[in-house]
Amino acid sequence: MIKGPSAEQAQVAEALFLRAREVLGDAFRTFRDVQFLLCVPAFNTLQAQTAIRVRKAGLLDRESKEDEYSKVVMYTPGTHARLAAPHPD
């Protein structure tokens, strides 16, 4: 069971996880790592709150020096274009 700040959020997270597993089928077992990005409405408080939850949940790569704000992006006009742009590795 996935835990969350509220029972409803935990249920949503569990449903998303189960759906991803269903869509990926047997390929789901081959993943060793999953990268993610959370888009939140353009409110500084919501971005900060979500970033803190990402850190507390242990969702950051311990080997890298990424911070929680690299995983939580405020969705504003133009966000889609920035996310679709090639990412330098």
OpenMM code with the backbone's topology and positions (N, CA, C; nanometers):
from openmm import Vec3, app, unit

residues = "MET ILE LYS GLY PRO SER ALA GLU GLN ALA GLN VAL ALA GLU ALA LEU PHE LEU ARG ALA ARG GLU VAL LEU GLY ASP ALA PHE ARG THR PHE ARG ASP VAL GLN PHE LEU LEU CYS VAL PRO ALA PHE ASN THR LEU GLN ALA GLN THR ALA ILE ARG VAL ARG LYS ALA GLY LEU LEU ASP ARG GLU SER LYS GLU ASP GLU TYR SER LYS VAL VAL MET TYR THR PRO GLY THR HIS ALA ARG LEU ALA ALA PRO HIS PRO ASP".split()
positions = [
    Vec3(0.0842, -0.1187, 0.0000),
    Vec3(0.0000, 0.0000, 0.0000),
    Vec3(0.0880, 0.1241, 0.0000),
    Vec3(0.0573, 0.2164, -0.0872),
    Vec3(0.1302, 0.3426, -0.0956),
    Vec3(0.0759, 0.4369, 0.0102),
    Vec3(0.1653, 0.5081, 0.0783),
    Vec3(0.1242, 0.6049, 0.1792),
    Vec3(0.1312, 0.7440, 0.1198),
    Vec3(0.0508, 0.8339, 0.1707),
    Vec3(0.0508, 0.9713, 0.1238),
    Vec3(0.0072, 1.0642, 0.2342),
    Vec3(0.0098, 1.1946, 0.2054),
    Vec3(-0.0338, 1.2911, 0.3067),
    Vec3(-0.1804, 1.2711, 0.3458),
    Vec3(-0.2602, 1.2180, 0.2534),
    Vec3(-0.4005, 1.1896, 0.2843),
    Vec3(-0.4363, 1.0553, 0.2223),
    Vec3(-0.5441, 0.9971, 0.2714),
    Vec3(-0.5881, 0.8682, 0.2174),
    Vec3(-0.6239, 0.8813, 0.0697),
    Vec3(-0.6869, 0.9914, 0.0328),
    Vec3(-0.7252, 1.0115, -0.1076),
    Vec3(-0.6024, 1.0206, -0.1983),
    Vec3(-0.5002, 1.0950, -0.1554),
    Vec3(-0.3775, 1.1053, -0.2357),
    Vec3(-0.3092, 0.9704, -0.2467),
    Vec3(-0.3107, 0.8923, -0.1411),
    Vec3(-0.2507, 0.7589, -0.1460),
    Vec3(-0.3260, 0.6702, -0.2444),
    Vec3(-0.4586, 0.6810, -0.2483),
    Vec3(-0.5381, 0.6022, -0.3424),
    Vec3(-0.5077, 0.6411, -0.4864),
    Vec3(-0.4926, 0.7700, -0.5112),
    Vec3(-0.4593, 0.8166, -0.6464),
    Vec3(-0.3220, 0.7653, -0.6866),
    Vec3(-0.2256, 0.7745, -0.5961),
    Vec3(-0.0901, 0.7265, -0.6252),
    Vec3(-0.0917, 0.5766, -0.6538),
    Vec3(-0.1655, 0.5019, -0.5754),
    Vec3(-0.1756, 0.3570, -0.5953),
    Vec3(-0.2388, 0.3260, -0.7308),
    Vec3(-0.3434, 0.3992, -0.7672),
    Vec3(-0.4096, 0.3782, -0.8961),
    Vec3(-0.3148, 0.4095, -1.0125),
    Vec3(-0.2382, 0.5168, -1.0013),
    Vec3(-0.1410, 0.5512, -1.1059),
    Vec3(-0.0349, 0.4424, -1.1201),
    Vec3(0.0147, 0.3951, -1.0079),
    Vec3(0.1154, 0.2895, -1.0087),
    Vec3(0.0614, 0.1623, -1.0745),
    Vec3(-0.0590, 0.1222, -1.0347),
    Vec3(-0.1184, 0.0003, -1.0908),
    Vec3(-0.1454, 0.0153, -1.2401),
    Vec3(-0.1889, 0.1328, -1.2814),
    Vec3(-0.2144, 0.1555, -1.4238),
    Vec3(-0.0848, 0.1499, -1.5032),
    Vec3(0.0220, 0.2091, -1.4521),
    Vec3(0.1512, 0.2030, -1.5209),
    Vec3(0.1964, 0.0587, -1.5341),
    Vec3(0.1798, -0.0183, -1.4291),
    Vec3(0.2189, -0.1595, -1.4320),
    Vec3(0.1350, -0.2365, -1.5341),
    Vec3(0.0076, -0.2045, -1.5414),
    Vec3(-0.0814, -0.2705, -1.6380),
    Vec3(-0.0426, -0.2360, -1.7818),
    Vec3(-0.0161, -0.1094, -1.8083),
    Vec3(0.0187, -0.0653, -1.9439),
    Vec3(0.1519, -0.1250, -1.9882),
    Vec3(0.2478, -0.1311, -1.8987),
    Vec3(0.3809, -0.1806, -1.9337),
    Vec3(0.3888, -0.3325, -1.9381),
    Vec3(0.2967, -0.3999, -1.8735),
    Vec3(0.2943, -0.5455, -1.8757),
    Vec3(0.4237, -0.6063, -1.8235),
    Vec3(0.4760, -0.7068, -1.8945),
    Vec3(0.5981, -0.7757, -1.8514),
    Vec3(0.7197, -0.6845, -1.8500),
    Vec3(0.7170, -0.5803, -1.9326),
    Vec3(0.8303, -0.4873, -1.9360),
    Vec3(0.8488, -0.4165, -1.8021),
    Vec3(0.7426, -0.4077, -1.7237),
    Vec3(0.7499, -0.3410, -1.5934),
    Vec3(0.8578, -0.4027, -1.5055),
    Vec3(0.8758, -0.5327, -1.5161),
    Vec3(0.9747, -0.6035, -1.4317),
    Vec3(1.1192, -0.5755, -1.4721),
    Vec3(1.1391, -0.5218, -1.5920),
    Vec3(1.2757, -0.4982, -1.6393),
    Vec3(1.3329, -0.3654, -1.5930),
    Vec3(1.2492, -0.2779, -1.5379),
    Vec3(1.2965, -0.1464, -1.4954),
    Vec3(1.3752, -0.1571, -1.3655),
    Vec3(1.4898, -0.0922, -1.3635),
    Vec3(1.5673, -0.0814, -1.2403),
    Vec3(1.5534, 0.0578, -1.1808),
    Vec3(1.5148, 0.1548, -1.2661),
    Vec3(1.5074, 0.2937, -1.2240),
    Vec3(1.3995, 0.3624, -1.3064),
    Vec3(1.3320, 0.4568, -1.2462),
    Vec3(1.2315, 0.5365, -1.3155),
    Vec3(1.2564, 0.6825, -1.2834),
    Vec3(1.2638, 0.7639, -1.3864),
    Vec3(1.2762, 0.9082, -1.3673),
    Vec3(1.1371, 0.9683, -1.3728),
    Vec3(1.1141, 1.0731, -1.2965),
    Vec3(0.9828, 1.1346, -1.2946),
    Vec3(0.9944, 1.2852, -1.2836),
    Vec3(0.8879, 1.3519, -1.3215),
    Vec3(0.8776, 1.4968, -1.3113),
    Vec3(0.7343, 1.5276, -1.2720),
    Vec3(0.7162, 1.6070, -1.1698),
    Vec3(0.5829, 1.6449, -1.1244),
    Vec3(0.5539, 1.7874, -1.1683),
    Vec3(0.4428, 1.8077, -1.2346),
    Vec3(0.3987, 1.9416, -1.2737),
    Vec3(0.2880, 1.9841, -1.1778),
    Vec3(0.3067, 2.0989, -1.1175),
    Vec3(0.2073, 2.1514, -1.0239),
    Vec3(0.1592, 2.2875, -1.0747),
    Vec3(0.0398, 2.3300, -1.0334),
    Vec3(-0.0069, 2.4641, -1.0712),
    Vec3(0.0916, 2.5706, -1.0251),
    Vec3(0.0849, 2.6861, -1.0870),
    Vec3(0.1821, 2.7932, -1.0626),
    Vec3(0.1577, 2.8647, -0.9293),
    Vec3(0.1833, 2.7934, -0.8225),
    Vec3(0.1772, 2.8497, -0.6873),
    Vec3(0.3063, 2.8101, -0.6160),
    Vec3(0.3818, 2.9093, -0.5702),
    Vec3(0.5088, 2.8812, -0.5028),
    Vec3(0.4907, 2.7892, -0.3828),
    Vec3(0.3823, 2.8111, -0.3074),
    Vec3(0.3612, 2.7298, -0.1875),
    Vec3(0.3367, 2.5835, -0.2237),
    Vec3(0.2617, 2.5586, -0.3308),
    Vec3(0.2351, 2.4213, -0.3719),
    Vec3(0.3621, 2.3540, -0.4239),
    Vec3(0.4439, 2.4291, -0.4965),
    Vec3(0.5706, 2.3732, -0.5454),
    Vec3(0.6606, 2.3369, -0.4266),
    Vec3(0.6707, 2.4272, -0.3302),
    Vec3(0.7564, 2.4019, -0.2133),
    Vec3(0.7044, 2.2834, -0.1326),
    Vec3(0.5740, 2.2784, -0.1107),
    Vec3(0.5136, 2.1694, -0.0346),
    Vec3(0.5378, 2.0347, -0.1034),
    Vec3(0.5206, 2.0323, -0.2347),
    Vec3(0.5407, 1.9082, -0.3100),
    Vec3(0.6873, 1.8681, -0.3094),
    Vec3(0.7769, 1.9645, -0.3247),
    Vec3(0.9202, 1.9353, -0.3233),
    Vec3(0.9629, 1.8749, -0.1893),
    Vec3(0.9103, 1.9280, -0.0813),
    Vec3(0.9419, 1.8744, 0.0514),
    Vec3(0.8927, 1.7301, 0.0624),
    Vec3(0.7743, 1.7025, 0.0092),
    Vec3(0.7203, 1.5666, 0.0140),
    Vec3(0.8028, 1.4700, -0.0699),
    Vec3(0.8538, 1.5179, -0.1830),
    Vec3(0.9404, 1.4346, -0.2677),
    Vec3(1.0648, 1.3951, -0.1887),
    Vec3(1.1255, 1.4917, -0.1208),
    Vec3(1.2461, 1.4633, -0.0414),
    Vec3(1.2146, 1.3687, 0.0737),
    Vec3(1.1088, 1.3977, 0.1480),
    Vec3(1.0736, 1.3143, 0.2635),
    Vec3(1.0376, 1.1714, 0.2236),
    Vec3(0.9820, 1.1566, 0.1049),
    Vec3(0.9442, 1.0225, 0.0580),
    Vec3(1.0638, 0.9434, 0.0068),
    Vec3(1.1814, 1.0065, -0.0007),
    Vec3(1.3014, 0.9376, -0.0464),
    Vec3(1.3011, 0.9108, -0.1958),
    Vec3(1.2400, 1.0007, -0.2737),
    Vec3(1.2287, 0.9791, -0.4173),
    Vec3(1.3446, 1.0346, -0.4988),
    Vec3(1.4442, 1.0894, -0.4324),
    Vec3(1.5601, 1.1446, -0.5038),
    Vec3(1.6695, 1.0404, -0.5164),
    Vec3(1.7432, 1.0494, -0.6235),
    Vec3(1.8556, 0.9586, -0.6459),
    Vec3(1.9652, 0.9922, -0.5454),
    Vec3(1.9965, 0.8990, -0.4608),
    Vec3(2.0958, 0.9244, -0.3559),
    Vec3(2.2372, 0.9392, -0.4102),
    Vec3(2.2613, 0.8837, -0.5278),
    Vec3(2.3943, 0.8905, -0.5876),
    Vec3(2.4211, 1.0253, -0.6540),
    Vec3(2.3158, 1.0926, -0.6982),
    Vec3(2.3353, 1.2206, -0.7670),
    Vec3(2.3177, 1.3354, -0.6682),
    Vec3(2.3438, 1.4536, -0.7164),
    Vec3(2.3282, 1.5707, -0.6305),
    Vec3(2.2025, 1.6497, -0.6671),
    Vec3(2.1045, 1.5811, -0.7295),
    Vec3(1.9814, 1.6502, -0.7663),
    Vec3(1.9072, 1.6938, -0.6406),
    Vec3(1.8354, 1.8047, -0.6530),
    Vec3(1.7537, 1.8467, -0.5400),
    Vec3(1.6070, 1.8272, -0.5745),
    Vec3(1.5236, 1.8393, -0.4733),
    Vec3(1.3821, 1.8103, -0.4915),
    Vec3(1.3141, 1.9047, -0.5910),
    Vec3(1.3670, 2.0266, -0.6051),
    Vec3(1.3060, 2.1210, -0.6989),
    Vec3(1.3347, 2.0845, -0.8439),
    Vec3(1.4304, 1.9969, -0.8684),
    Vec3(1.4537, 1.9515, -1.0051),
    Vec3(1.3445, 1.8543, -1.0493),
    Vec3(1.2655, 1.8052, -0.9568),
    Vec3(1.1593, 1.7087, -0.9858),
    Vec3(1.0201, 1.7710, -0.9835),
    Vec3(1.0085, 1.8957, -0.9383),
    Vec3(0.8782, 1.9607, -0.9261),
    Vec3(0.8806, 2.0914, -1.0048),
    Vec3(0.8016, 2.0958, -1.1110),
    Vec3(0.7995, 2.2110, -1.2010),
    Vec3(0.6625, 2.2766, -1.1945),
    Vec3(0.6623, 2.4087, -1.1837),
    Vec3(0.5349, 2.4797, -1.1884),
    Vec3(0.4900, 2.4881, -1.3334),
    Vec3(0.3655, 2.4512, -1.3582),
    Vec3(0.3125, 2.4541, -1.4936),
    Vec3(0.2601, 2.5942, -1.5229),
    Vec3(0.3233, 2.6600, -1.6184),
    Vec3(0.2849, 2.7934, -1.6632),
    Vec3(0.2811, 2.7920, -1.8157),
    Vec3(0.2254, 2.8953, -1.8778),
    Vec3(0.2308, 2.8996, -2.0241),
    Vec3(0.3765, 2.8864, -2.0710),
    Vec3(0.4010, 2.7971, -2.1613),
    Vec3(0.5371, 2.7741, -2.2100),
    Vec3(0.6047, 2.6534, -2.1470),
    Vec3(0.5469, 2.5971, -2.0412),
    Vec3(0.6079, 2.4819, -1.9754),
    Vec3(0.6206, 2.3647, -2.0714),
    Vec3(0.5166, 2.3403, -2.1496),
    Vec3(0.5191, 2.2275, -2.2425),
    Vec3(0.6363, 2.2391, -2.3389),
    Vec3(0.6597, 2.3590, -2.3925),
    Vec3(0.7711, 2.3782, -2.4866),
    Vec3(0.9051, 2.3523, -2.4182),
    Vec3(0.9195, 2.3963, -2.2939),
    Vec3(1.0461, 2.3724, -2.2225),
    Vec3(1.0662, 2.2240, -2.1956),
    Vec3(0.9593, 2.1529, -2.1613),
    Vec3(0.9710, 2.0115, -2.1324),
    Vec3(0.9961, 1.9301, -2.2588),
    Vec3(0.9436, 1.9768, -2.3713),
    Vec3(0.9598, 1.9039, -2.4967),
    Vec3(1.0972, 1.9283, -2.5613),
    Vec3(1.1666, 2.0315, -2.5170),
    Vec3(1.2988, 2.0631, -2.5743),
    Vec3(1.3974, 1.9525, -2.5409),
    Vec3(1.4926, 1.9267, -2.6311),
    Vec3(1.5946, 1.8242, -2.6034),
    Vec3(1.6671, 1.8539, -2.4725),
    Vec3(1.6905, 1.7502, -2.3951),
    Vec3(1.7585, 1.7636, -2.2672),
    Vec3(1.9045, 1.7224, -2.2827),
    Vec3(1.9980, 1.8126, -2.2474),
    Vec3(2.1399, 1.7749, -2.2557),
    Vec3(2.1747, 1.6744, -2.1468),
    Vec3(2.2380, 1.5658, -2.1830),
    Vec3(2.2773, 1.4636, -2.0830),
    Vec3(2.4195, 1.4850, -2.0386),
] * unit.nanometer
topology = app.Topology()
chain = topology.addChain("A")
for resn in residues:
    res = topology.addResidue(resn, chain)
    for name in ("N", "CA", "C"):
        topology.addAtom(name, app.Element.getBySymbol(name[0]), res)
